[in-house]
């Protein structure tokens, strides 16, 4: 294993070297900034490969691979969760949203944060007490495993695929811009590194790469925000005054505006942001990496703190970009307009240059890339668990699989997911994939979350109800997104949208609950009696940890 | 008959232990109250965005450009954090102590 690892790592570095070398001469003339970013990025990759090598030596069992052996502490897990959540989409995306629309960006930050208390109060410790590796196990705990875990695995894979597309396309564009390598190679590089981290290092490597990146991102964002505030003698009032003066929308950036156009959109988006988090497989799987329910709780507390702090920073960064980036001809296409050189997601990157020059821009670019790498690795691992642990081992082979075989299948699954991610990244290159994150949250809130929540809290839920509710929620969320303005009109150019709203959760989420309820109460099968009979024992275990690994010490 | 793998003696002992009802009752009451609080605060914020745009755009004080919307947004974020802290503190002390007693008694 170790030798194989060395070979892959060596090949990877060699291919990176040649990819960069081919472009290097042009690069030096075009822009001097990219070298700092390149060196720092190679340094980061080197560190992560060392982490992976160390992690590979500790990844021997399926428990190591899926759950880092359950040996992650609460603080480490809090950082890793925050890392999963602080994707490039939130760092570059939210700061650019604030740059373009001001106050509206805060709506997303707040919505994404308030999902966390709900996860803590209702989900986290129950998940830890009932499951081993995937949330599908918990959703199916007292139900018939075949159908329910198949649904939950499909729900996981839809979320993973959507998220992967958004991250891969973002990564390709970012790398192309910063390191000047071709989009296709950039996407392949991300895919290759992701495969190495996940297949060799499993959850141990994925977690530590995430922790390193979370620290770098928090430090980097803090420095940018500090640089911005020091420009204005730490007066928000002065920063806002300057922003209003230079922004084309002027005073309108200080209140909610066009981004959320009507109450239905606002509530629908709010629902998806808040409850979507509780249906994201790569987030939920982190609760299995800690030793017990107590640590699961504490890790949410840490994560909420880190994420909240980070969102406040992105907000300062967005306003900082209005004042320091939009006013500088070095960064904008045309003065007086907001359009940025290199695309509209570059507000934070340009701002880092305005604050700290070439070297700091290099650092932030490398951190942005590291962010993407770490997030796609977490996604790939979640997808691999759904395929290997839920679909293959449990559903197809009825748990009659040796540990070694399951481990092999999970590694093959991560390899396959890496290849698929690269292909999807290439296919979607020219598409505007901004809607993907919205779709992912709508699916997670309408499919995964209702099934998980009902199975934990409603004794009447049956297998038939769970499967119906889940597929209806998932299907309607996808369908309404496709028929809505973002995909139908803006992406596919098919004319006026058939479904008038951008955010489907307000419709798809209640439908999931209604179908789950209706198909459960009318379910008179023997299977349903068995489903309901298991609730009380499930509840004892979910509340007290009786029978769970590493439950409260006794 | 259920699909849930369970030690029936211990399970029954726990269900019949009044401390179990106490734990579940208290912890769930606390968790649901806090969840309701988060929901009210957050959807209050969402409704302000939908119907109270002008209110969120009110200046903090005469002659200032900072609007009331910013402290409100930060307040929602901080409240979410503080409420998670409150829950964790109580759950990791009082509720876990009770939980430990229940498990211990079930093992006797």
Interface residues (C-beta under 8 A of the other chain):
Chain A: X103 X106 X107 X109 X110 X111 X113 X114 X116 X117 X118 X120 X121 X122 X125 X141 X142 X143 X144 X145 X236 X237 X240 X241 X244 X251 X254 X255 X256 X257 X260 X262 X263 X266 X267 X270 X274 X294 X297 X298 X300 X301 X304 X305 X308 X311 X312 X530 X531 X533 X534 X536 X537 X538 X539 X540 X541 X543 X544 X545 X546 X547 X551 X552 X553 X554
Chain B: X1 X2 X3 X4 X5 X6 X7 X10 X11 X14 X15 X20 X23 X24 X27 X31 X32 X34 X35 X38 X39 X41 X42 X43 X45 X46 X47 X49 X50 X51 X53 X54 X56 X57 X64 X65 X66 X67 X69 X70 X73 X74 X76 X77 X78 X80 X81 X83 X84 X85 X87 X88 X91 X92 X96 X99 X100 X102 X103 X104 X106 X107
